[in-house]
Amino acid sequence: MDGVWGAGRRRSVAVIGAGIPGLSVAWFLREYCTVTLYEAEHRLGGHADTQVIRLGGQDIAVDTGFIVYNTVNYPHLTALFRHLGVATERSDMSFGVSIGGGRLEYGGGSIPQLFAQKRNIARPRFLAMLRDVMRFYREAPKLLCSDDDPTLGEYLDRNRYGPGFIEDHILPMGAAIWSASVSAMYEFPAKIFIRFFVNHGLLRLSGRPVWRTVTGGSRTYVGRMEADLATSVHKGVPVQAVLRRPNGVSIHLADGTVSGHDAVVIATHGDQALRLLADASPRERSILGAVRTQANRMVLHTDARLMPRRKRVWSSWNYLARDRRDHGREVSVTYWMNRLQNLATPEPLFVTLNPLREPDPSRVILEKTYRHPCYDAAMIAAQGALPSLQGDRNTWFCGAWTGYGFHEDGIASAVSVARGFGVSPPWVEAALDRAA
């Protein structure tokens, strides 16, 4: 700490936003600084959002935002869970597609699922899709060694992938992963897309990472971190503006209160961060202004009409579309929560993003809106330029948007900011102690 701050009094740091990035950075700094965590909602966790519902006479904890992780691609999150003693269990990450009300359906979990719709075996377009899947597995990683930097749409067109692969498989899968429209996936940077697929083992048929989910829901880890932060947490306290001063920052709250701190960590979406900065510099406006988010409606329900028509196709993730060319519409995905979180319920439990049809109101349990980052060339450039803003005028930024947009990216960004304060996560310090 002294190397960054200088010797002397304990410094005061405001953290704005209590999703995984803000919660983590506050937790990392708590023993070294006087941390104040501000969260606009009346709960902590952001997309780590567990709903406790009454179903069939029993209480069920179900996650409606962050659901799964794996130990290969989520090293910091895995270490955090281990440090906190959070129990996890195996999950399933199968993927299914239903287009045109069941006119095309298949699941990727097994050969029988692929051909659950029997006519698929005689469809030239479907068989060409399968051939292109294998070709993409072989050829796509080569782009990572190239100086070329196309969009995903450009890459697929240049390499003459067929419409079945593009419209019925790879773009739906990307749209489901990033909660984006199919048209947005056309503009997605191809290298980022392919690198993600390579890292997550999605370009091979075997040896893929084992996915896991938090036993009892993600509220388990959020609650343990909140307990460690004690009185430094302020929930239901929206921040209206951040104003930088020569010797620190002023945090202006929506109720008119002003709080002074030595530094601030803004752990929100990038576009939200820019709106908070009352005195944003031209460079902050340029970088943060390139970061966009999209709102996605989430419905927790028990209406099986929002699943593929053929039950044999039912998968953990189910992409649904009215038409192959309905590209501009926000993605519609139904998550089968019983399979994802090993939930035993009297009837199937689902989470749907942006339902194609309105679920039966009597089967709707909860609705809310989540925001997800939008990825394009401008966003990737902003990620590359972000380090130039870190620490300037005692202001730091973190968020899942600084990476691929997932939980590990959120905590990894918090690790990076904490290191800027001269602090490492306890699992890194423990590893250094063992090596000494």
Secondary structure, DSSP 8 states (H G I E B T S, - for coil): -HHHH-SSS--EEEEE--BHHHHHHHHHHTTTSEEEEEESSSSSBTT--EEEEEETTEEEEEESS---EETTT-HHHHHHHHHHT--EEE----EEEEETTTTEEEESSSHHHHTSSGGGGG-HHHHHHHHHHHHHHHHGGGGGGSS---BHHHHHHHTT--HHHIIIIIHHHHHHHHT--HHHHHTSBHHHHHHHHHHTTTTSSS----EEEETT-THHHHHHHHHHHGGGEEET--EEEEEEETTEEEEEETTS-EEEESEEEE-S-HHHHHHHBTT--HHHHHHHTT-EEEEEEEEEE--GGGS-SSGGG--SEEEEESSTT--SS--EEEEEHHHHHT---SS--EEEES-SS---GGGEEEEEEEEEEE-SHHHHHHHHHGGGTTTGGGEEE--GGGTTSSHHHHHHHHHHHHHHTT---HHHHHHHHHH-
